[in-house]
Each structure stands twice: as C-alpha cells, then as structure tokens.
Amino acid sequence: MSFPQLLAAAESARAKHRATAKSIIFLHQWGGPGQHETFDPKPDAPDNVRGWYKATKTKLPGVVFGERIPKLAAMADKLCVVRCMQHAMKNHNSAGYYSLTGVAPATDDQRLRDSLDLFPAYGSIVDKLAPAPKGAATFVAYPHVIADGSITPGQHASFLGKAHSPLFVNQDPNRSDFKLPELTLPDSLSAERLGNRTDILKLIDEQSDLLETSLVAQGLDESYQKAVAMLTSPRFKQAFDLSKESKKTRDAYGRTTYGQGCLLARRVVEAGAKFVNVYFSRAIGGKGQGWDYHGFRGEDVPARLDELLPMTDQTLPALITDLDERGLLDSTLVVWVGEFGRTPRISSNGGRDHWPQCYSAVLVGGGAKKGFVYGASDKIGAYATTGQARPEDLAATMFEALGIDPETEIRDKLNRPLPIARGKPLRELFA
C-alpha cells in the first residue's frame, strides 16, 4: 500500500538533483584576488581600505564593481556574484586544496603535500559518477600544475585512481604551435587493433614523451579504453586546434595564456567535456603570474593590478559573450573563484595579505540567477554580514548543477565511504 508513496519520494529525490548544466568551466584564480579590487569594492571606506581604485556602477541598483573591470560591470545583469565566501585556511597550498576539492585539510599548513590520502578534484568525481559520452574527456585541465613551494593537492583523481585524472595539457594555448599532445596512430596500427591491450601499451612506450604532458597517458594502464576512444574521435581532438577560430574571436579573448585558455575551454565544452579547470597562473604572484599582491620586496602593487585586472576584464566577458552567442551559456556553468581574498586594510608593505574570512566568487550561466548578488560584507569588506558560502557549499552547488547528488558517496583507499561534498547546495543562486 505504501508503494505509490515510495515512487513519489523517489521522483522527488530525482527532481531535487535535476541538472541545470551539462558542463562546468572552473576558472581558478591562483593567488587569491582581492574582493575590494573586483566584485566588492568599498568606495566610501578610508583610503587604506578603499585601495588604489574607485568603483564602477553596474546596471543593478546599489551594486558597484571595481573601477578596473568596467566590461564586467556593464554585464552585471548576467552575473551571479557571491560576496560571502569564507573559510579559515590562510596558506596557499591548504586553501588551494580546499578550493579545488571542497574539502578542508586537517590543518592549515603551507607544507601540505600532495598524496593519495587527500580528496580528488571536482572533475575527477564527475568522471567517476557522470562521465562524458565515449570519445570525449570528461575532465580537462590546463595549462599549469599550480604550486607554492610544493605541488598543490587537489589537481587529480587521488584515491579514485588515475583512470579519473584529467586530460592534462601542460602547454601554452597562446603559442602558435599549440596542439593537443596526443597518441597518434602509426600507419601499421589500425583503430581496430587498439582493442588489444598489448598494442596500446606498446604505443604508449614508443611515444613516451607524451607522459610528460598528458595525465591521460599516465592513467592508460588503468583506463586505456577511454584513451582509445579519444584517439578515434576527430571532433574532440579538433577542439584543441585554436587555428580554427577567427582572428577576431581570438583577439576578443586576449592573446594571453589565460585568454586563449578560456577560449579553449569553450571549444572543449562544445566537444563534450563536462568539467574544465583553467588555471589562471602557475605561481601565486609576481609579474606575469597570479593574484598574490602583498607588496613584498618593494613590489609595485598598482602596476601588478594594472596587469591582472584588465586581463580579467577582457577574458571573462569574452567567454561569457561567446558562450551566449553560441547557445552554450544556458547549459554551461562558469565559476570564477580563487582560494581566498585579500585583507581589508592595505599593509605597511603597500599591498594586501591573505584573507579567507570573506571573499567573492562569480557564477554565470548553467541555471544560475542573472543580475543577482548573494550575501553582503561589512563596511570594510572584512566579514560577511549576510549569507554564508564555504568551498564545500560551492562544491555541493556545482555537483547538484550537473545533476549529481552531493550526498553521493565514494570510497577512499581504506574503503571508507565519503560524501562527495561536505556542504549544502546554494540553491538561492539558481532560478
């Protein structure tokens, strides 16, 4: 007699996890962008809080963005801005791992080392639970292995096994000779023969230079069938040929590693990838690198920001516009976030230090609300006064957007069941 109720409950559970997005582009801002310079400026605060720039009005009443991101301000009606991201990790490696997995390390230790005991990357979990169709890589990551002293954990499949690690491309997409580092079929080897495990492993051995650039190759011993499918899928391989794009489109994104990397993200999503990690930089800070602007050793912080902010204001709007014009924005969730923010007050060194207590993130497309600001910070941007969003909540939100129940369990090396997300989905962010 209770069977109809059981069916109704099952249908309700399915509805709760119905996907709003087919894919996610995760733009990781290594180093920690400051909320004051980007999406939560404080134009009425004292000079040592307000910083080097004024604010720019947006189309949203009472909402302002930083002065150096006017293009993003002009499209604020398309963005979902979170102004209450928060956690307690103040070191890059521990906070970076947290932001890439949604799982807090046991301690806030800069000496945190990558190991198979730590949690997998988001994309690896997606590959495990909801892989892309045959012929496409579920999880793609490039163009850097990020590190601060040691390699930052959270960039691969960890205890899930190499089969679920990303197709990792450690090459600059802005180079004229950029292409997918791939296994190629010699004339003597047909696609049909690739069903033989011995043949594929021999092929890997003969093209061992690939091991340095592609984690797919490193995982082939466990998942060679997946790689074989990619070998014989022209559509996915062609996604890495940026020469197919017009000069106008490539220029719109910006002729930078990050700009062309974001263009590549659109192409691989279009070809079937479900989770794409685009790392803004290899290193946390310094000229031509990430968002870490302490002002140490006489660093010219305004000059550094004059490099970071215009690049962001060119590339992120170009990606959003391109996805929109190609009919991909509704099915692609773009997430822009760093591992933490910057201190409310400028330090004696003339820069801002690490501040995880309150920072900003941006979500666009994939069912996220348009022209919406979630949460608010106090008058100096130090602490959230409304709302709470932690990395584990963002993790749960992304999984649910892809139709994956955040309470789903995976098992670690000791066969212990672990939920894929430790937080709650931020359903307020979605229509």
N, C-alpha and C positions, 0 to 999 in steps of 0.2 A: 504493500500500500504506500510505502514511502518512496517508491521508485521515481515517480514524477518529480518529487522534491529534490531527489538526488540529481536528476537530469538538469533541473533548473539551476541548482547550485553549481554544477559543472559548467553550464553555459555562462553563468555569471562570472566564474573564475576566468573563463576564456575571454570574455568581454573586457575584463579588467586589464588583461595583458595584450589586447589587440594592438597591433603595431600601428604607429603613426608615421614611421620612417622605414625605408628599405636599407638605408646606409647612413653611416656617420663619418664625418670628416673632423678629426680631433686635432686642432691646431694648438700644439703645446708650446707655450711661451717660456722657454727655459731661462731662468734667472730671476723671474718674478717682476712683472710690470706693475708700476705704481698706479693705484686707483686714482690718485689726485691728478695725474697727467693724462688719464684715459677716460674712464667712464663714471667717475665720481669726484669731480673737482669741487673744491671749496673756495669759490671766488671771494667770499666775504670774510674768510679767515685771515689771521695775521700773516705777514709776509713769510715767516719761517714755516708756515703750514701750507699756504696757498701755492708757494713754489714759484717757478720761473715763468709760468704762463697764465693767461686769463682763461675764461671759459667761453664756449660757443653755444648759442641757443640751438635747440632742436625743434622739431615740429610738435613735440609733446609738451603740453603746458607745464611749466615749472621744472623741466628736465634740461640740464645742461651737460655737455661733454667738454673734454679738454680742448683748448684753443688749437692745438696742432693736429686734431683729427676732424676737420670740417666736413669731409666727404661722409664719414660715418655719422656725424651729427645730422647731415642732410637726409640720411636714410634711417633715422632712429625709429621711424614708424614701421620699419620692417624687423626691428631687433627686439629680442627679449634679454634685458640686462638684469643680472643678479648682482646686487650690491651688498650682500651679506654672507659671502663665502667666508668660512672661518675654520681654523683648527689650531693646533698647538705646536707644530713642528717648525723650528726656526732654522734648521740646516738644510742646505740644498739637496743633498742625497736622500735624507729621510723624507723631506717634504716632496721631493720629486717622485720618489717611490709611491708615496701616498696619493699624489695627484694622477699617477699613471695606472693605479690599480684600485683606488678607492679603499685601500686597507692601510690603517695606520701601523707603522712599525712599533715594536715593543718599546723602543726608546728613541729619543730624538738625538741621534748620534751621526755626526758627519762621517764617521768611519764605517757606516753601514755598507756592507759588501754584498754584491750580487750572489745569490745562492739558490739552489733548487728547493730550499725550505720556504722561500718567500713567495708571495702571491703572483699569479700570472697577469699579463697585460690584459686590458679590456678586450682587445681584438682577438686574443688567443681564446678567451672564454666564448666569444661569439663563434669562432671557428669550431670549437668543441660542440656547442649546443645548437647552432643555427648556421651551418656552413653555406657558402655560396654555391650556386649550381656548378656542375662539372665544367672545367675549362677556365674558371676564374679563381684567383686567390681571394679568400675571404678577408684576410688581414694583410695589409700592405703598410710598410713603414720606411721612412727615408728622411733626409739624406745623411743623417748623423747618428752615431752612437753617442748619446749625451753622457757627460761625466763631469764630476767635480772632484778631482784627485783620483778617484776610482770610478769605474762604470756604475752609473745609477741603476739600481734594480728596477724591475717593472717593465722592461722593454721586450720581453719574450714570453714564451709559454711556461717557463719554470717547470713545476712538477706535472703539468699536463702532458709534457713530452714534446720533443722537437717537431713532431708532426703538426703541432698547432702554433708554432712560431711564425712570425710574419715572413712574407716575401720582403726581405730587407734589401734595399738598394743603396749602397754606400757610395753614391756618385752624385755629382752636382748636376741637377737638371738644367742649370743655366749654361752649361758647357755646350759648345757646338756639336761635339761628338757624343753627347749623352744618348744612351740607349739602355734597354733592359739587359743586364748581364744574365745570359740565359744559356742553357744547354742547347746546342744545335745538333741536328741530325746529320751525321756523315752520309755520304751517298750510299754507302754499303749497308746502312741500317734503316729499315722502313719503320713506319709508325707501328705496324702490326707486331714487329719483333720486339717492340718495347714492352710487351706483356711479359717478357722473360726477365726475371729479377737479375740474373747474372749479366745480361746485356746492359741494363740500365746502370748497374753499379760499375761496370767496366767503362761506360760512357762518362760517368762522374769522374772516375780515376783519370781518364785521358784529358779531361777538361778541369783539372784540379784548381786552376786559378779562380774558378767560379766560387770556390769555397770561401774566398776572402771577401766576396761582395754579396753573397746571397745566402741567407739563413735557410731558405728553402732547400738549397743543396745540402746544407749541413744536416737537415732533417730527413733526407731522402731515404736513409736506411730504414726509417720507420714509416715513411709515407711516400714511397716512390710513385704510387699510382696517381696521387694528386699532381705531382710534378709532371708525370707523363701527360695528363690531361691538359696541363698548361702548355706543354711543348707542342701539342697538336691543336691548339686553339689560337688561330691567327688574330681574332678580334682582341683578345686580351693582350697579346704581345704588341699589337699595333698601338695600343693605348699609350705605350711608352715612347712612341715616336712623335715628339713635340714638333718636328718639322712639318707635320700635317696641319698644324694650326697657322692661321694667318698672322702676318706681322702685326696687324692691328690688335689682335687678341693678345699676342704675347707681350706687346708693349703695354697694353692695358694693365696686365698683372704686374708689370715691372720686371726689368731684366736683371733680377737678383736671384740668388739661390732659393730664397723663400718665395718670391713671386712666381717663379716657374714651378716650384714645388706645389704651390696651391693650384696652379693650372693643371699640373699632372694629377692632382687629387680629383679634380672634376673628371678628367679623362678615365681614370681607373674605376671611379664610381659608375660612370656611364657604361663601362665594360663589364660591370658585375661585382666589383669588390664591395664588401659590406662594412669594413672598418678601416680607415686610413689614418695613420699617425703621421703628421707633418711636424717635424721638429724645427722650431724657428732657428736654432743655432746649435753648434756643437758645445760651446763653452758658455759659462754663466754670464760673463761680461767682458768688457773691453771692446776696443774699436772693431767693428765688423762682427761682433758676437752678440751675446744675449743681453738680458734686461737687468743685470746686476749693477746698479749705479750708486755705489757707496761714496764715490769721490775720493777713494784711497789714492795715495801717492800722487796727489796733485791732478787727478783725473778731471777733465773739463766736462762736468755733467751736462750742462746745456748743449754742448757740441755733440755729446753722445745721444741725447734725446732728439736732437735735430736729425739724427740718422735713423733712430728707431721709430719715431712717431710718424714721419711722412711715409716710410715704407709700409707701416701698418695701415695708414690711411689710404694708400693706393691699392694694396693687395687684397685686403679683406673686402672692401666694397666691390672690387673687380670680380672676386669669387662669387659673392652673393648675386651680383647682377648677371653674371654668366650662367649660373645655375638657374636663375629665374627665367632668363630668356630662352633657355633650352628645355624648360619644363621640368627641371630636376629639383627645384628648391622644395616643393611640397613633399617630396619623398626622401630628401637628404637633410639630415640634421647637422649643422655646422656648430662646433663647440670651440670657443676661444677662451683659453684659461692658462694661467701659469701656476707654479707651485705655491706661491703666496704673493702678498702685495708688499708695499713699502711703508716705512714708518711715517706717521702723520707729520712729524716735525723734521725739518732738514737738520742733519747732524753738523757737528763742528768741522767735519771734513768737507762740507758743502754738498753732500748727497743724501740719499735716503737708505736706511738699512732694512733688514728683513722684518716683515710684519704679517704673520699669518692670522692675526686676530680678526681682520676684516679686509676683504679684497673683492675684486669684481670678476665676473665671468659673463660671457655673451653667448646666447644660443640663437640660432637663426634657422628657419625652415623646419622641415620634418614634423610639423604639427605644433611647434612652439608658437605661443601668442606673439602677435605683432604689435609693436609700439607699447611694450609692457615692461615696467620696472618692478622687480621683486625685491623687497627688503629695502632698508634705508640705514645709513650710518649716522653717527652723531655729527656735531658741527665741525669737527676737525678730521673726520674720516678714520677714527680710531677703533670704534666698536659699533656693532650693529645695534640699532635701536628698534628695528622691526625685522622680523623674519630670521631664519637660521638655515644656512645651507652649508653642509660639510662635503668633503670629497666623496664620502660614502653615499651621501644623498644624491650627488651628481651621478655617481656610478649606477645607482638604482634607477635613476631617471633615464639614463641612456639605454640601459638594458630593457626597461619597460617600453621605451620608444620603439625599440626593434622587435617588440612582441615577446621578449624573453622574461619570464617571471623572475624578479630579483631575488626571490627566496629559493630558487633552484640551487641544489647542492652539487658540488664537485668534490672529488676526494684527493687528498694530498698523498705524499709518499708513504705515510703510515696508514693509509686507507681511512683516515678520519673524514667524515662529511663536513664540508664547509659551505656556507651560503655564498653565492657569487657576489652579493652586495650586503654590506652591514648596515646600510641606511634605509631611508624611506624615499620613494619617488616624490619629486617636487611636482605634484600634479597641478599645482596652481600655475605652473608655467605653460600649461597646454590648454588649448581651447576645448 
